[in-house]
Every structure is written in structure tokens, then in C-alpha cells.
Amino acid sequence: MSSWLPGGGSGGGGGAFAGTGASRWINMDTNQVKNLGGELTGENDAFSKKLGIDLTRQQRMIGFGACLGIGFVMSILGSVFLFTGSLVSFAILYSVGVVVSLTGTGFLLGFMKQFRQMFAKVRIAFTLAMIAAFIMVWVSAFAIGSAIVSLIFVVVLYVAFTLYSLSYIPYCIDLLKRMANKFF
């Protein structure tokens, strides 16, 4: 007779939960095992339907954290190069660091869904400001050669990226608008 515990019983794992992991569920009526990792929320749709990749929640969080961490380190290193006078290294490291950080959120939402949501009404201004500031960091570093102008666009890029990120938190932008109206 089969055991209700994974891997237990006399057949070496022939029980109702045999072969199930933390992300698998069993339908007790039909005795079918189904992997629901992401199916309940549709969070794997962007990966499995478009790319043929099934990522667990943990793998998506690791991808997000790795991209965010690598992007942050690249941006900090780029900022160090700004103060040492190497504008080319600064422009490359800082702006690529922001793009890598932004790519990390694709692991959470799915890359195509994130791309579509970047141009949603609530965050299109932040997206366009980010793109414009990204371009202007490169222009100010390579074409103009001005550290001051580069630094100004880095600040604009940082603020736009922060506001873009905060726009995913419900009512956060409305709260920031109300706070700004109180002070200004």
C-alpha cells in the first residue's frame, strides 16, 4: 500500500505525492499531479510561452537580484570613474548598469510584459525621461565631453529610474504628487 508521504511506502515512492516537489500539487479527486509554479498567477507565461523556459519563483527572484546587484555595482564603478576624470568609462559603466538593473525587473514580470508596461499611461513620462537621459549621458560624455553635463543627466536618469520603479507600487506616484504639492 502506498504512503501519503513523498518517497515513503513499499514501492519506493509510489504514493499519491510521489515525485512532487514544493511547487507541485495533487488533485485528490483525480489523483493527478500538476505543477502550478506560476500558473496560478500567470507569472511563467512570459517565459514558457515565448521562450520555452519555465522559471520558478526562486529562479526569477535570483535573476532579478543578480541583475539589480550587478547593475548597481556597475553604476557605482561608473560614478567612481566620473570623479577620476574618465568620462568614457563612466558613461559606459553607469548607463549599462542602469539598463542591467532595469532588465532585472523583466525576470519578475516577464520581458515582453515589462516592455508593454513601460509605455503605460502611468509610467510613459518616466520611461521617456529615462531614455532621453540615457542618450544624453552618452552624448555629454562622448560628443560634448563635459563632466558637469554628464553628472546632471546621471541625476536625471537616476530620478527617472527611481520614479519608474516606484510607479509599480499602487498609489505611490499619487502619494508623491500630493507630497510635492504640499512642499511646492
MDAnalysis code that builds the backbone (N, CA, C; Angstrom):
import MDAnalysis as mda
import numpy as np

u = mda.Universe.empty(552, n_residues=184, atom_resindex=np.repeat(np.arange(184), 3), trajectory=True)
u.add_TopologyAttr("name", ["N", "CA", "C"] * 184)
u.add_TopologyAttr("resid", np.arange(1, 185))
u.add_TopologyAttr("resname", ["MET", "SER", "SER", "TRP", "LEU", "PRO", "GLY", "GLY", "GLY", "SER", "GLY", "GLY", "GLY", "GLY", "GLY", "ALA", "PHE", "ALA", "GLY", "THR", "GLY", "ALA", "SER", "ARG", "TRP", "ILE", "ASN", "MET", "ASP", "THR", "ASN", "GLN", "VAL", "LYS", "ASN", "LEU", "GLY", "GLY", "GLU", "LEU", "THR", "GLY", "GLU", "ASN", "ASP", "ALA", "PHE", "SER", "LYS", "LYS", "LEU", "GLY", "ILE", "ASP", "LEU", "THR", "ARG", "GLN", "GLN", "ARG", "MET", "ILE", "GLY", "PHE", "GLY", "ALA", "CYS", "LEU", "GLY", "ILE", "GLY", "PHE", "VAL", "MET", "SER", "ILE", "LEU", "GLY", "SER", "VAL", "PHE", "LEU", "PHE", "THR", "GLY", "SER", "LEU", "VAL", "SER", "PHE", "ALA", "ILE", "LEU", "TYR", "SER", "VAL", "GLY", "VAL", "VAL", "VAL", "SER", "LEU", "THR", "GLY", "THR", "GLY", "PHE", "LEU", "LEU", "GLY", "PHE", "MET", "LYS", "GLN", "PHE", "ARG", "GLN", "MET", "PHE", "ALA", "LYS", "VAL", "ARG", "ILE", "ALA", "PHE", "THR", "LEU", "ALA", "MET", "ILE", "ALA", "ALA", "PHE", "ILE", "MET", "VAL", "TRP", "VAL", "SER", "ALA", "PHE", "ALA", "ILE", "GLY", "SER", "ALA", "ILE", "VAL", "SER", "LEU", "ILE", "PHE", "VAL", "VAL", "VAL", "LEU", "TYR", "VAL", "ALA", "PHE", "THR", "LEU", "TYR", "SER", "LEU", "SER", "TYR", "ILE", "PRO", "TYR", "CYS", "ILE", "ASP", "LEU", "LEU", "LYS", "ARG", "MET", "ALA", "ASN", "LYS", "PHE", "PHE"])
u.atoms.positions = np.array([
    [0.842, -1.177, 0.000],
    [0.000, 0.000, 0.000],
    [0.885, 1.237, 0.000],
    [0.462, 2.241, -0.702],
    [1.249, 3.468, -0.857],
    [1.144, 4.334, 0.379],
    [2.186, 5.069, 0.598],
    [2.221, 6.006, 1.712],
    [1.816, 7.386, 1.223],
    [1.324, 8.205, 2.138],
    [0.962, 9.578, 1.803],
    [2.168, 10.495, 1.840],
    [3.299, 10.009, 2.311],
    [4.496, 10.828, 2.383],
    [5.344, 10.620, 1.136],
    [6.022, 11.687, 0.666],
    [6.870, 11.542, -0.517],
    [7.952, 10.513, -0.290],
    [8.092, 9.609, -1.251],
    [9.165, 8.619, -1.211],
    [8.925, 7.518, -0.192],
    [7.804, 7.522, 0.489],
    [7.566, 6.523, 1.518],
    [6.802, 5.336, 0.977],
    [6.543, 4.388, 1.839],
    [5.731, 3.246, 1.465],
    [6.533, 2.145, 0.826],
    [5.840, 1.094, 0.489],
    [6.522, -0.068, -0.052],
    [6.820, 0.078, -1.522],
    [6.613, 0.735, -2.305],
    [7.038, 0.731, -3.706],
    [8.120, 1.719, -3.963],
    [8.715, 2.301, -2.936],
    [9.788, 3.242, -3.169],
    [9.305, 4.533, -3.795],
    [8.207, 5.050, -3.328],
    [7.774, 6.346, -3.828],
    [6.570, 6.271, -4.721],
    [5.760, 5.251, -4.616],
    [4.598, 5.146, -5.480],
    [3.364, 5.772, -4.884],
    [3.500, 6.581, -3.856],
    [2.355, 7.167, -3.178],
    [1.713, 8.288, -3.960],
    [0.682, 8.838, -3.375],
    [-0.087, 9.896, -4.022],
    [0.749, 11.130, -4.287],
    [1.733, 11.398, -3.449],
    [2.570, 12.586, -3.622],
    [3.935, 12.248, -4.204],
    [4.105, 11.068, -4.735],
    [5.405, 10.645, -5.249],
    [5.830, 11.554, -6.394],
    [7.052, 11.998, -6.324],
    [7.586, 12.820, -7.394],
    [7.191, 14.278, -7.316],
    [6.428, 14.628, -6.316],
    [6.029, 16.028, -6.228],
    [7.051, 16.805, -5.443],
    [7.269, 18.017, -5.857],
    [8.176, 18.910, -5.155],
    [7.369, 19.996, -4.483],
    [8.043, 21.025, -4.066],
    [7.382, 22.116, -3.364],
    [6.397, 22.846, -4.252],
    [6.576, 22.831, -5.586],
    [5.711, 23.594, -6.461],
    [4.670, 22.725, -7.168],
    [4.540, 21.489, -6.768],
    [3.555, 20.608, -7.398],
    [2.382, 20.377, -6.453],
    [1.232, 20.184, -7.063],
    [0.014, 19.982, -6.305],
    [-0.671, 18.733, -6.814],
    [-1.422, 18.104, -5.941],
    [-2.162, 16.917, -6.344],
    [-3.652, 17.197, -6.205],
    [-4.387, 16.786, -7.224],
    [-5.833, 16.850, -7.177],
    [-6.305, 15.550, -6.543],
    [-6.838, 15.632, -5.331],
    [-7.204, 14.430, -4.587],
    [-8.361, 13.673, -5.236],
    [-9.181, 14.374, -6.026],
    [-10.296, 13.693, -6.687],
    [-9.815, 12.825, -7.841],
    [-8.888, 13.350, -8.632],
    [-8.435, 12.623, -9.818],
    [-7.080, 11.961, -9.627],
    [-6.406, 12.252, -8.517],
    [-5.087, 11.721, -8.213],
    [-4.040, 12.146, -9.256],
    [-4.275, 13.303, -9.892],
    [-3.322, 13.826, -10.870],
    [-2.401, 14.831, -10.196],
    [-1.140, 14.757, -10.573],
    [-0.138, 15.690, -10.059],
    [0.047, 16.788, -11.097],
    [0.034, 18.032, -10.628],
    [0.187, 19.151, -11.544],
    [1.157, 20.160, -10.946],
    [2.053, 20.665, -11.775],
    [2.995, 21.698, -11.342],
    [2.311, 23.048, -11.541],
    [2.029, 23.721, -10.434],
    [1.348, 25.008, -10.514],
    [2.295, 26.171, -10.304],
    [3.576, 25.950, -10.384],
    [4.540, 27.030, -10.185],
    [4.371, 28.119, -11.218],
    [3.658, 29.174, -10.875],
    [3.464, 30.294, -11.765],
    [2.159, 30.248, -12.527],
    [1.502, 29.095, -12.607],
    [0.285, 29.009, -13.390],
    [-0.884, 29.730, -12.730],
    [-0.876, 29.808, -11.414],
    [-1.979, 30.475, -10.737],
    [-1.994, 31.968, -11.015],
    [-0.845, 32.554, -11.170],
    [-0.761, 33.992, -11.395],
    [-0.352, 34.344, -12.811],
    [-0.013, 33.371, -13.625],
    [0.434, 33.639, -14.976],
    [1.854, 34.161, -15.039],
    [2.600, 34.019, -13.947],
    [3.918, 34.630, -13.909],
    [4.939, 33.920, -14.776],
    [4.704, 32.678, -15.158],
    [5.639, 31.984, -16.041],
    [5.259, 32.128, -17.505],
    [4.096, 32.716, -17.788],
    [3.641, 32.815, -19.162],
    [4.645, 33.503, -20.068],
    [5.246, 34.577, -19.605],
    [6.172, 35.335, -20.438],
    [7.393, 34.512, -20.805],
    [7.764, 33.579, -19.970],
    [8.941, 32.774, -20.236],
    [8.582, 31.505, -21.006],
    [7.588, 30.767, -20.522],
    [7.311, 29.465, -21.104],
    [6.662, 29.581, -22.478],
    [5.771, 30.532, -22.685],
    [5.089, 30.638, -23.971],
    [5.978, 31.264, -25.037],
    [6.773, 32.239, -24.667],
    [7.591, 32.943, -25.653],
    [8.961, 32.303, -25.835],
    [9.579, 31.875, -24.748],
    [10.957, 31.400, -24.805],
    [11.106, 29.913, -24.526],
    [10.044, 29.241, -24.117],
    [10.140, 27.831, -23.783],
    [10.884, 27.571, -22.492],
    [10.886, 28.561, -21.587],
    [11.613, 28.451, -20.330],
    [10.609, 28.510, -19.179],
    [10.686, 27.564, -18.282],
    [9.881, 27.611, -17.066],
    [10.799, 27.977, -15.914],
    [10.564, 29.124, -15.316],
    [11.357, 29.563, -14.182],
    [10.509, 29.503, -12.921],
    [11.094, 29.017, -11.862],
    [10.397, 29.016, -10.587],
    [10.438, 30.427, -10.010],
    [9.643, 30.639, -9.013],
    [9.645, 31.949, -8.349],
    [11.042, 32.259, -7.801],
    [11.691, 31.265, -7.228],
    [13.029, 31.465, -6.680],
    [14.024, 31.829, -7.784],
    [13.955, 31.166, -8.926],
    [14.855, 31.473, -10.023],
    [14.618, 32.891, -10.550],
    [13.356, 33.305, -10.622],
    [13.053, 34.675, -11.064],
    [13.596, 35.687, -10.073],
    [13.452, 35.414, -8.774],
    [13.967, 36.332, -7.755],
    [15.494, 36.396, -7.806],
    [16.138, 35.262, -8.047],
    [17.592, 35.241, -8.173],
    [18.022, 36.048, -9.399],
    [17.342, 35.871, -10.517],
    [17.654, 36.643, -11.723],
    [17.474, 38.130, -11.495],
    [16.375, 38.496, -10.824],
    [16.123, 39.906, -10.506],
    [17.214, 40.454, -9.603],
    [17.512, 39.729, -8.522],
    [18.520, 40.187, -7.568],
    [19.907, 40.283, -8.194],
    [20.254, 39.310, -9.029],
    [21.566, 39.332, -9.685],
    [21.689, 40.523, -10.624],
    [20.671, 40.751, -11.426],
    [20.720, 41.897, -12.347],
    [20.743, 43.211, -11.579],
    [19.934, 43.296, -10.543],
    [19.903, 44.521, -9.751],
    [21.263, 44.766, -9.092],
    [21.852, 43.723, -8.527],
    [23.147, 43.856, -7.874],
    [24.264, 44.195, -8.851],
    [24.302, 43.499, -9.986],
    [25.331, 43.767, -10.995],
    [25.174, 45.181, -11.549],
    [23.934, 45.571, -11.809],
    [23.681, 46.925, -12.312],
    [24.089, 47.983, -11.315],
    [23.813, 47.745, -10.049],
    [24.190, 48.698, -9.009],
    [25.708, 48.835, -8.917],
    [26.413, 47.697, -8.931],
    [27.877, 47.726, -8.861],
    [28.456, 48.440, -10.081],
    [27.905, 48.174, -11.261],
    [28.392, 48.844, -12.473],
    [28.166, 50.351, -12.391],
    [27.012, 50.753, -11.879],
    [26.715, 52.179, -11.752],
    [27.636, 52.852, -10.746],
    [27.905, 52.198, -9.637],
    [28.818, 52.759, -8.636],
    [30.227, 52.878, -9.214],
    [30.687, 51.825, -9.901],
    [32.009, 51.889, -10.534],
    [32.067, 53.008, -11.570],
    [30.986, 53.172, -12.323],
    [30.924, 54.259, -13.289],
    [31.018, 55.613, -12.622],
    [30.352, 55.755, -11.490],
    [30.414, 57.025, -10.754],
    [31.828, 57.307, -10.256],
    [32.542, 56.281, -9.858],
    [33.933, 56.453, -9.428],
    [34.774, 56.965, -10.594],
    [34.538, 56.406, -11.780],
    [35.282, 56.859, -12.953],
    [34.964, 58.306, -13.317],
    [33.748, 58.752, -13.028],
    [33.408, 60.149, -13.292],
    [34.297, 61.074, -12.481],
    [34.481, 60.741, -11.225],
    [35.267, 61.604, -10.353],
    [36.778, 61.470, -10.580],
    [37.190, 60.421, -11.285],
    [38.604, 60.306, -11.646],
    [38.884, 60.950, -12.996],
    [37.839, 61.380, -13.684],
    [38.008, 62.096, -14.941],
    [37.871, 61.261, -16.194],
    [37.547, 59.993, -16.082],
    [37.388, 59.137, -17.255],
    [35.922, 59.106, -17.676],
    [35.533, 60.045, -18.538],
    [34.128, 60.159, -18.948],
    [33.652, 58.965, -19.763],
    [34.512, 58.420, -20.601],
    [34.114, 57.292, -21.437],
    [33.769, 56.082, -20.568],
    [34.622, 55.764, -19.623],
    [34.356, 54.637, -18.721],
    [33.115, 54.899, -17.885],
    [32.971, 56.130, -17.439],
    [31.798, 56.500, -16.661],
    [30.518, 56.281, -17.464],
    [30.469, 56.825, -18.675],
    [29.250, 56.742, -19.485],
    [28.874, 55.296, -19.770],
    [29.852, 54.494, -20.091],
    [29.582, 53.096, -20.407],
    [29.105, 52.340, -19.165],
    [29.860, 52.407, -18.086],
    [29.517, 51.623, -16.894],
    [28.213, 52.089, -16.243],
    [28.037, 53.390, -16.100],
    [26.845, 53.869, -15.399],
    [25.578, 53.557, -16.177],
    [25.560, 53.908, -17.462],
    [24.327, 53.716, -18.227],
    [24.036, 52.238, -18.477],
    [25.059, 51.435, -18.713],
    [24.829, 49.994, -18.875],
    [24.367, 49.395, -17.545],
    [24.877, 49.909, -16.438],
    [24.423, 49.453, -15.124],
    [22.943, 49.708, -14.905],
    [22.459, 50.857, -15.344],
    [21.026, 51.163, -15.224],
    [20.212, 50.216, -16.098],
    [20.688, 49.947, -17.314],
    [19.969, 49.036, -18.214],
    [19.945, 47.617, -17.637],
    [21.048, 47.165, -17.067],
    [21.089, 45.834, -16.448],
    [20.113, 45.772, -15.270],
    [20.069, 46.819, -14.466],
    [19.115, 46.870, -13.344],
    [17.682, 46.823, -13.849],
    [17.412, 47.562, -14.894],
    [16.070, 47.581, -15.477],
    [15.715, 46.226, -16.067],
    [16.690, 45.551, -16.645],
    [16.466, 44.218, -17.200],
    [16.068, 43.235, -16.104],
    [16.596, 43.436, -14.908],
    [16.259, 42.544, -13.800],
    [14.782, 42.483, -13.508],
    [14.077, 43.589, -13.700],
    [12.634, 43.567, -13.437],
    [11.901, 42.722, -14.467],
    [12.531, 42.468, -15.604],
    [11.933, 41.566, -16.584],
    [11.793, 40.152, -16.057],
    [12.654, 39.764, -15.128],
    [12.535, 38.447, -14.516],
    [11.285, 38.358, -13.645],
    [10.873, 39.466, -13.083],
    [9.689, 39.450, -12.227],
    [8.403, 39.439, -13.049],
    [8.329, 40.285, -14.063],
    [7.100, 40.444, -14.842],
    [7.080, 39.613, -16.110],
    [8.233, 39.317, -16.636],
    [8.346, 38.791, -17.990],
    [8.791, 39.948, -18.863],
    [9.676, 39.688, -19.794],
    [10.308, 40.773, -20.541],
    [9.340, 41.497, -21.467],
    [8.493, 40.779, -22.164],
    [7.549, 41.442, -23.071],
    [6.484, 42.211, -22.301],
    [6.018, 41.647, -21.196],
    [5.027, 42.340, -20.382],
    [5.621, 43.618, -19.800],
    [6.858, 43.556, -19.363],
    [7.502, 44.749, -18.832],
    [7.651, 45.796, -19.922],
    [8.047, 45.378, -21.116],
    [8.215, 46.330, -22.209],
    [6.891, 47.021, -22.526],
    [5.803, 46.260, -22.544],
    [4.481, 46.874, -22.788],
    [4.106, 47.814, -21.655],
    [4.400, 47.423, -20.405],
    [4.020, 48.248, -19.263],
    [4.890, 49.490, -19.124],
    [6.057, 49.490, -19.747],
    [6.901, 50.688, -19.704],
    [6.207, 51.874, -20.355],
    [5.337, 51.585, -21.317],
    [4.672, 52.646, -22.057],
    [3.207, 52.797, -21.647],
    [2.859, 52.279, -20.476],
    [1.526, 52.501, -19.925],
    [1.396, 53.966, -19.517],
    [0.182, 54.426, -19.430],
    [-0.085, 55.842, -19.157],
    [0.602, 56.336, -17.884],
    [0.630, 55.520, -16.852],
    [1.161, 55.942, -15.553],
    [2.683, 56.101, -15.561],
    [3.386, 55.412, -16.487],
    [4.849, 55.485, -16.443],
    [5.510, 55.877, -17.752],
    [4.753, 56.308, -18.732],
    [5.362, 56.682, -20.015],
    [6.280, 57.894, -19.876],
    [5.905, 58.849, -19.041],
    [6.764, 60.032, -18.852],
    [8.100, 59.632, -18.240],
    [8.070, 58.716, -17.269],
    [9.309, 58.260, -16.627],
    [10.163, 57.465, -17.610],
    [9.503, 56.650, -18.438],
    [10.218, 55.853, -19.432],
    [10.908, 56.756, -20.446],
    [10.178, 57.741, -20.963],
    [10.764, 58.649, -21.944],
    [11.885, 59.487, -21.330],
    [11.710, 59.915, -20.079],
    [12.773, 60.665, -19.391],
    [14.004, 59.787, -19.204],
    [13.790, 58.520, -18.891],
    [14.907, 57.594, -18.728],
    [15.655, 57.399, -20.039],
    [14.914, 57.206, -21.121],
    [15.544, 57.001, -22.431],
    [16.308, 58.257, -22.854],
    [15.677, 59.419, -22.689],
    [16.328, 60.676, -23.065],
    [17.577, 60.923, -22.219],
    [17.492, 60.693, -20.912],
    [18.647, 60.895, -20.034],
    [19.751, 59.903, -20.367],
    [19.388, 58.657, -20.674],
    [20.370, 57.645, -21.058],
    [21.152, 58.110, -22.287],
    [20.420, 58.590, -23.285],
    [21.063, 59.073, -24.511],
    [21.938, 60.292, -24.209],
    [21.429, 61.194, -23.389],
    [22.173, 62.421, -23.107],
    [23.419, 62.170, -22.248],
    [23.403, 61.127, -21.430],
    [24.631, 60.771, -20.698],
    [25.717, 60.420, -21.696],
    [25.374, 59.634, -22.705],
    [26.351, 59.250, -23.728],
    [26.785, 60.452, -24.558],
    [25.813, 61.293, -24.940],
    [26.147, 62.474, -25.750],
    [27.049, 63.422, -24.962],
    [26.700, 63.656, -23.711],
    [27.500, 64.596, -22.921],
    [28.898, 64.045, -22.621],
    [29.028, 62.729, -22.540],
    [30.340, 62.143, -22.274],
    [31.189, 62.048, -23.535],
    [30.586, 61.624, -24.639],
    [31.364, 61.388, -25.857],
    [31.437, 62.610, -26.770],
    [30.304, 63.261, -27.040],
    [30.288, 64.366, -28.001],
    [30.683, 65.696, -27.355],
    [30.090, 65.979, -26.199],
    [30.350, 67.265, -25.553],
    [31.623, 67.204, -24.712],
    [31.821, 66.102, -24.018],
    [32.999, 65.929, -23.176],
    [32.943, 66.727, -21.886],
    [31.745, 66.916, -21.357],
    [31.566, 67.716, -20.148],
    [31.149, 66.842, -18.973],
    [31.946, 66.858, -17.932],
    [31.635, 66.082, -16.734],
    [30.413, 66.660, -16.014],
    [30.281, 67.971, -16.001],
    [29.146, 68.613, -15.309],
    [27.831, 68.246, -15.983],
    [27.791, 68.347, -17.314],
    [26.572, 67.996, -18.046],
    [26.275, 66.507, -17.874],
    [27.304, 65.671, -17.910],
    [27.113, 64.229, -17.693],
    [26.510, 63.963, -16.323],
    [27.024, 64.638, -15.323],
    [26.520, 64.455, -13.967],
    [25.058, 64.891, -13.847],
    [24.701, 65.966, -14.515],
    [23.302, 66.428, -14.496],
    [22.393, 65.356, -15.087],
    [22.789, 64.773, -16.220],
    [21.948, 63.753, -16.846],
    [21.973, 62.438, -16.072],
    [23.040, 62.166, -15.352],
    [23.062, 60.996, -14.468],
    [22.014, 61.162, -13.371],
    [21.928, 62.355, -12.800],
    [20.926, 62.621, -11.766],
    [19.523, 62.485, -12.354],
    [19.317, 63.028, -13.555],
    [18.007, 62.894, -14.216],
    [17.694, 61.421, -14.467],
    [18.674, 60.669, -14.945],
    [18.494, 59.235, -15.189],
    [18.159, 58.506, -13.896],
    [18.863, 58.826, -12.831],
    [18.611, 58.186, -11.538],
    [17.205, 58.501, -11.021],
    [16.797, 59.755, -11.092],
    [15.458, 60.149, -10.628],
    [14.383, 59.486, -11.492],
    [14.571, 59.482, -12.813],
    [13.593, 58.857, -13.708],
    [13.487, 57.357, -13.439],
    [14.626, 56.702, -13.222],
    [14.614, 55.268, -12.925],
    [13.921, 54.994, -11.590],
    [14.177, 55.836, -10.598],
    [13.535, 55.674, -9.287],
    [12.023, 55.854, -9.406],
    [11.591, 56.902, -10.094],
    [10.154, 57.145, -10.253],
    [9.502, 56.047, -11.099],
    [10.204, 55.578, -12.114],
    [9.706, 54.467, -12.914],
    [9.493, 53.239, -12.026],
    [10.465, 52.937, -11.195],
    [10.352, 51.777, -10.300],
    [9.218, 51.954, -9.307],
    [9.082, 53.158, -8.750],
    [8.009, 53.421, -7.785],
    [6.625, 53.390, -8.422],
    [6.549, 53.576, -9.729],
    [5.241, 53.573, -10.397],
    [4.594, 52.190, -10.386],
    [5.357, 51.153, -10.076],
    [4.786, 49.812, -9.962],
    [4.122, 49.584, -8.606],
    [4.361, 50.455, -7.657],
    [3.723, 50.348, -6.345],
    [2.403, 51.119, -6.407],
    [1.292, 50.462, -6.131],
    [-0.005, 51.133, -6.244],
    [-0.072, 52.405, -5.401],
    [-0.553, 53.464, -6.007],
    [-0.803, 54.772, -5.380],
    [0.461, 55.494, -4.932],
    [1.623, 54.980, -5.221],
    [2.860, 55.619, -4.770],
    [3.085, 56.951, -5.494],
    [2.843, 56.989, -6.787],
    [3.036, 58.224, -7.552],
    [2.043, 59.280, -7.098],
    [0.795, 58.870, -6.820],
    [-0.197, 59.824, -6.293],
    [0.255, 60.391, -4.954],
    [0.805, 59.547, -4.107],
    [1.316, 59.999, -2.813],
    [2.467, 60.989, -3.003],
    [3.374, 60.690, -3.924],
    [4.494, 61.591, -4.195],
    [4.004, 62.934, -4.752],
    [2.971, 62.894, -5.606],
    [2.405, 64.149, -6.135],
    [1.800, 64.989, -5.022],
    [1.072, 64.337, -4.120],
    [0.476, 65.076, -3.001],
    [1.545, 65.660, -2.087],
    [2.613, 64.916, -1.860],
    [3.713, 65.414, -1.023],
    [4.399, 66.599, -1.710],
    [4.605, 66.506, -3.013],
    [5.250, 67.606, -3.756],
    [4.360, 68.846, -3.737],
    [3.046, 68.663, -3.842],
    [2.129, 69.806, -3.808],
    [2.157, 70.512, -2.455],
    [2.376, 69.765, -1.399],
    [2.466, 70.370, -0.065],
    [3.715, 71.226, 0.082],
    [4.807, 70.762, -0.516],
    [6.077, 71.480, -0.355],
    [6.271, 72.585, -1.376],
    [5.644, 72.462, -2.522],
    [5.848, 73.462, -3.575],
    [4.554, 74.126, -3.847],
])
